[in-house]
């Protein structure tokens, strides 16, 4: 009971005192020459049962990685398209831009994930068109060139001038109309048809245009 009631320091003091008293009794030689022995002792003090042990230092934990999210908006271009239209006022092979094209824009919103300040990924949250693109229009000519004039034989041209009645094949150089009678224009004949000479007789001079000289040329 005494050992449990005393603390470690009190127990040590009690032991030292007991040893000193024992030494004095055993070592006394006389009244005049009394001497005393010094006794030293070491006492190991065991802490009482249930006393808490000295705590060990707690190690410092490493900081946990920091994950953050941020909302970022970006703008991208929408390329414009092209189209063509026929233009009958322009010659074939000609073209011109009649409506200039313009790119549109689209706004995208992203969720950006980062680990300790370093981006690790992003997710598209939404997107919307902020400006529609404008189509470029090019006019392409479709007008065909005028046909080149076709050379017309002199007899055919004279026939057309005479109203298309036809030319007598007995004459060349001018169209001698096919009629009941043909006289040289500016002469004394009474028609009903006339021809501007000279004309060359290549067949039978059925209208007597060669006159009396019979040189094969009429209406000279």
Phi, psi and omega in degrees: 000322181295318180297325180286329185281332184273147175281175181298319182291318180295323179297318180296318180296322181295317180296316181297319180296319180295319180293321180295319180294321179296322180293322181295321181292320185280330189259011181280126182252342182174168183289322184277321184251044180296138176226156180230142175267135177271123181250128175248147180211147175247135182238125175274119182263121177262125180300145180300153180300138178095352180288141182290140177282159179293126184289143176280150179295137180278127180292145179283125181283145177290144180296141180287145178302143183257116179257128180232158176232140179223147177262122184235133177255140178223157181240132178236154181274147173251112182299143178279155178265176180232154179209160178233155177220144180287139179232101182291348179276350179254145180291153177302133182100344178266146177209157179202146176282119181257348176214115183289144177274156179214134179290149173262181179226148178229133179260129180243138178247126185241146168262113185257122178262138180227149176240114183052042176085357180254124182296132180246348180171164177215149182234131179288123181267314181200161174209150182209149179276122181262341177207123180286142176289153179252126182287137176274129184245130179243128177273130181246126183292139178235003183287122179279145178292152179294139180295145178291143179296138179270127179301135181248132178298150182302319180296320180291321178297318179293325178296319179294322179292331182275001178102006175078025179284346182105155182249141180287125183290356179280354184229151175224166180095333176200155181277114175267113185300150173273112184206179179293331176198144178228131178240162177288135179296138181085359179267197183264359181290158183252018173074210021279350180244157183225158178222140175276122180272180005277156175234151181253131180275119182247353180224229179267130181279078187288340181258001179065036183281339182286343178075212187262351184274346176049043178265003178084003179241126180246160179055047180285000000 
